[in-house]
Structures are given as structure tokens and as C-alpha cells.
């Protein structure tokens, strides 16, 4: 395998707060673009079983056949031939912090991972380009029988449970980007929580794109067995590059009877990234699934976390916040599917648009025949911070059941001069006054986040706004 | 402390204040009375620096400094405080957090958390407000009376040099009115000045002003001691109008 030096990347000037990057020597770098050779190579390098190779190749066929979706954000500038589909850093996977190569460690230190870990991490899954280079799992988790490892490792070490669930929530054919991920997926987290086990501390992962043209296709699979509970938190930051990067993840979650899963994401991709993610959970009888989803950054985001409630009494909730700055389009929303009686859904969506930013809420509430006595409530609030900012709402409601209570509320507001004057009259400079109004606006979301993320989200939004609100 | 000279101000289309001259010295409480639409609230907002209002003539000096070019936050940091007649609702921000942020700005330094909460608890007790009052989002779903209580709480915590109270009595029952009045009285000191804007004389039974000004159609038309308010209560604003027309 050939070492490719990417030192020249270091010359690029990063303007963005998290736009630093380190020089990492890649031991492998296939050509740009995608064909069956690339897919086979990925499978070879990973030493995967034959069924996974076939799965990937089949997915590649589906990817080619499916047209680009045209119903959402503009994806016409996305060039699939300009993307590397697999990169592997030189580092071997390592459990202890000291074993992590220094250059990579520096990057993570800038992201504050070691500190965050000391505070409350149970385990860290840090993804560096396409491979996880650092991972630590507390022994008590292992004692409880919780499996928390990279998806690649899980395929090797837990092939049976892996094969039973992988690709069952989001099949290859679901959409073009799910097919793409299925063909070239690498990294991501695998979590299995045994029956009755409550994982008290949120499991966390940090993702990062750190190479020009690097695509990131992580694949996450979470299985919460009966009566269990787990919370998973992922935060993403990415350095700025001038060429378009693609992030296309797939997250599949199975929440069994009486179990509860909360999946929290704060994504802050640099503004050249296409962030096209498929997230879906299946909730069985009396299970609870909650998505908390924060979308900042990226050039285009299309993401609609979904909960399919297939068991009686299941609950599904999606809380999302989108921030669309200059030139950005956040096309985000949620899908709540009632496929069983007495199920309850709730969608709370908040968006903020600034400059020429555009925030779209796109949501689906669906009830199948027989899903009687269901309830679903949708609330979306959009805040426009500048005259050119734009927001749209596409709420789809398909209810094929008579006994259903569906509520939908949508509001669009602009910054209120009276509020600003009031806060200023209490000594707050204008920018701080606006920041306070905005942090209040997104408070229903931030109060559901771990404290560090709430603070970070407010700070990131403040940074985005600096000097841009007159 | 506050020197208003020949102040003309209004919106882009309408002149509302038509030459106001008024001086508040340290230690004094001035009452500004007048019927609805006479320009009382406009004056309060102009003093606080509302950017929606335009000053076309005259000057406002606070602590000897011309404040017309200063932003509302700069005036607040100098020690000016205006209790709003209708403070806006701001969702998702608790009163406790809001007051703390404001206090840090006004003091120009981070107030230690323990000191702040101590002060807040003490003030709540004095105002007979429940402890969880400050955990509510700022004015969200508040009754008119509760909003006044929030403004009074802020005034008591900030201890401003100059307090402008825009109808602190409207919408209050007699018990709440007494508490608000007590707090205004408590803040009276030789170093502080106050401008109390009110439609009714009632609050002046509890807060006895040094001077009463009566405003009509953007002008101050009558001035005197507390007895002016009493006479006004008896005879009504129509009497002032007639009197002004006669002279």
C-alpha cells in the first residue's frame, strides 16, 4: 500500500474556528470516483465476509440506478466522480489515549475530546476520516454485556447479531444515498444493549472529515433489547475546504419492547459539505424513541430522522434545530409513522435563517389503517434574521385511520425590535440581546442536550451571527 | 441628574413631544401625570433611547453627559433604568438568567453566582414573590400585574441611579400596588432620582413626589407640589385642558 503525503493540505488557510487540520499520512488512498473495483477494494482491506461484499456490490447497482432526488434541496453541483470513497489513516485502532498518534491526538485535543471524556464519557468513538482511530469503553459497560464498538469491529466480532439486524431498518433500495452508504460504508458505531440494561451515561462519538475530497460514509446500528435504555450523542465538526465534500451516513435503530433510545446529534459541517443522511428507528411495543437533531453548517443538509412505530403504545419524538447561514440550505424535518394502535408521536422543529440562508421543514406524519387511537403533534417555528433569509414548510399528513388526533402548528417570525430594545435597556449590547432572544427561541431543544452541547450550540450560533445582524 | 431641555421627538410621521423641559436632581422624585395620549410613555422611551423614536430638537443630559447619541445599553450601564409599561415576552429565557446577564453588563464585571443568587432570594422575599418566580420564562404568559412585579424586581436588584417608571401602577390591585410603592420608596435616597409616570393619583398616596408635572398634548402645562395631583384627582384632566385654554 502506498503512503500518500498530504502535507500540502497544511498550507491551506483555515478561516473557520474548527477549520484546523493536521497532517496525517494515509497508508491507503484509492482513486477518486466510484466503481465496483473501489467497492471490492474496501471489502478486501477490511477482510469482510462474502455476504457483506455482495451486499455492497448490490447496493452499488442500486445507487447507479436511482436518480438524484429532485423534490428537496438542489444537489446538481454534487460531483460523485470527485470524491474519495475510502481513506484509512495509518494509525491502528487503539484503546488507550496514549496509543493514539500524536498528530491525530492534536486534532482531537482541539475538539476537546479528552476533557469531555474525563467529564462524562462512558466511551469514546472518534472517527478520523473513514476509520475509527480511538475508542475506549469502560469496563462496567462490558460487564453489563453492552457492546459498543465500531461497526467494522462488530461485523468481525459479533457476526450473528450484526447480520440479523444490519440493513433491516433502512434497506439498500430506500433511497440513492442509503444505497451509496451501503456500498461504501466505513466506520460508525455499533451498540447492543442487553435486555433490562440501563446505560446511565451517554455514549459519545466524534466525527470529523479531515481530507480534501474525503467522503464520510459511516454506518451506525443500535439495538436496544427489551426494557433497556441507552443514550447516544454524536457531535461533528469539520474543517473548511474549497471543494465539495459529501457526508452520507446511515443510522439504523431498533428499539424493542419497553426499551428507550435517545439519539442526539449536533452537526456543524463546514459550509462546503453535502450532508445527506438517512436516520430511522423502529419502535416496538411501548418502546420510546427520541431523536434530538441539531444541524448547523454544511452547504446542503437533507435529513429527516424517522420513527416507525410498529408496536402498540410506542412513542416517537423528533426535536430538531436547523441553522441556515449565508448560502446554506437546511432541508430537515422528521417522519413519524404510526403502524400500530395507541402510538404517540411528536415533532418539534425550530429553524433560524440568516443572510441568504434557507431553512426548510419537511415532515411526514403517516398512520396506517388499524393504527387507531393515535396522537401526533407537529410544531414548527422559523425565525428569520435577515430580509433575504428564507423558510419553507412542507408538512405531509397521510392518515388512513379514523380515530387519530393530529395537530400541526407552524409559525414564522422575525426578530422583534421591541424585544431587542427591552434587553438593550437592561444593559445588553445589541448583539447580545439578539443572542439571548435566539437562545431562548431554541431553548426547547437545548434543554434536551447534555450541558456541554447546549453551551456549544449557543456559542456556535453566536459565532455564525457575529457581525451579520445589523 | 437628568436635564431635559426643549425636547421635541416623535415617530417619522408625527411629532409627539413638543418641547419638554424638565429637571430631576439627585434625591428627588418627580411625578409626571397626564391623560392617555399626552406623550408620557413616549418621553419614557425617548429617555431610555428607543431607536423607533426620533429626536428632532433639544437635549437630554444624564449625569452631565449628553446621552442623545448613546444606545439604550450604554444609557443603562450609566445607571438609567426604565420600568416598561408593557414589557415584552421573551420565551425560553428565565428571569433569573436574564437578570444575571443584565447585572453583569450593568456592573461591568461578572457577579459571583452565589452573591447573585443571595441577592435575588433576598429581593424576592422583600417583594413577597415566590422563589420560583424567577424560574419562569421572561414575562411569558404573565398577567399585567406579574409583569409589573418583574419590572419592580429588576429595579430593586439593579439599584439604578435614575429610575423612570412608566405607569407602574396600572393593572395592580391595592396589595400589589402597596408592595410596588414600598419598593420605590425604599430606593429613594439622596443619590438617586426618579421619574414616576402615572395616569392616576392613587400611587402618589404611597409615593409622595417632590414635584408633579402635568402633561397635555406633548407639553408640560402645569407644575407644582403633591397638591397638584390631589387637585387633579378631584377635578380631572378636563379641568387642566380648560385652564390651559384660558391662559
Interface residues (C-beta under 8 A of the other chain):
Chain A: X416 X417 X418 X419 X421 X422 X423 X424 X425 X426 X427 X428 X429 X430 X432 X433 X436 X437 X439 X440 X441 X442 X443 X444
Chain B: X48 X49 X50 X51 X52 X71 X72 X73 X75 X76 X77 X81 X82 X84 X87 X88 X90 X91 X92 X93 X98 X101 X102 X103 X105 X106 X137 X138 X154 X158
